[in-house]
Structures are given as structure tokens and as C-alpha cells.
């Protein structure tokens, strides 16, 4: 699942790059982005590894493990790109 999140994060960046260079239509890009977001959410839900660990100083705090934090970062990046693509599609942005 960790690898799936990295792959979808990379494909999200490529999708955004292709949309800004007007390689394909924003409707196709938004559909692709929804699929990538769904795959990343599947990776986050199906992740079976350790989600939290104790802090390094031993003060009793719980922090996310490295792999789970990368999955969450991929989810947040996918959501951010999807919002930008949808705003562009519906006329909220005139960026690309």
C-alpha cells in the first residue's frame, strides 16, 4: 500500500503537469484525478502496518510512522490537485 501511495502521488504530479501544459482536456484530467484519489484512499484504508509510534524524546507523544505519513501526504496532495482541477473545470480558476 505504501508503494501504491507513492505511485499515485507521482501520477498526480504528472497529471497536473500535463494539465498545465494543456496536453489533454480538463475533463479527462479531472476523471483521472478522481481515479488516482480513489486509489490513494484505498491505500490509506487498507494499510496494515504500524500507523503511530512513540516520539523520539520519550515524552509520551504519538507521531505517525514514516510510511503512514507518506500515505497521508499523498492523500492530501491528491485532494489539493483535485480541488484545483475542479475549480479550473467549473470556471473558478483561469490558470490552464
N, C-alpha and C positions, 0 to 999 in steps of 0.2 A: 504494500500500500504506500509505503514511503517512496518507492520508485515511481509509482503512478502519479503521485502528487508532484514530483519533480518534472515528469514528462508533461503533465497538463500545464504546469507553470511555464515551461519553455514554449509549449504550443500556444499559450495565451499571449506571450510576448511576441511570437511570430505572427499571430492573428492580428494583434494591434499594429505591428509594423506593416503588414500587408494592407490593412485598412487605411492607415495614414498615407500610404503611397498609392491608394486607390487602385490596387491590383484587382479587387473584386468588389461587388456591391455590398453596401452596409447591411442589407437584409441577410445575405449569405454569412457575413461576418457575425451578425448577432445570433443566428441559429447555431453556428459553430461554437460561439462563446457559451451559449446555454448548454450545449452538449459537454463542453470542457468543464463548466461549473458543476454539472451533474456528476461527472466522473470524479472530480475533486471531492465533492461531498460524500460520494461513495467511499473514497479512500479514507476520509476522516471518520466516517461511521464504522467502517469495517476494520479499522486499525486495532490490532490485538496486543500491541506492545505496551511498554510502560508509558503512561501519559504524564505522570508527575514524578518528581524526585525531590529530595530534601536539598536545601540550599548548601552552598559550599562552606559557609561560615558556621553552620550548625546551630543557627538561631531558631530553628523550628519552622521556617517558611517552606512552602511548597512551590516549586517552579516547574514549568513544563520541561519535559525531556527534549533533547535536540531534535530527534526525529518527529515528534508530535508537533513541535513548534514550527518546523519546516512545512508540515502538512497544513497547519493553521495559516501560515503565511501565504501558502499557495491558494487557500480558500479566500482569504481577504483580497489578494491580488486579482483573482478571477472575478470576485464580486465588484471590485473597483472598475475593472475593464468593462464588465458587462454594463454597469451603470453609465459609463462614458459612451459606449456604443449605442445603448438605447436612447440616451439623450441626443446623440447625433442623429439617430434614425428618426426620432419624432420631432426634430427641429429645435431642441433645446440648446444645442451647440452647433456652431458652423466651422468646426475645426477641420474636418476632412469630408 
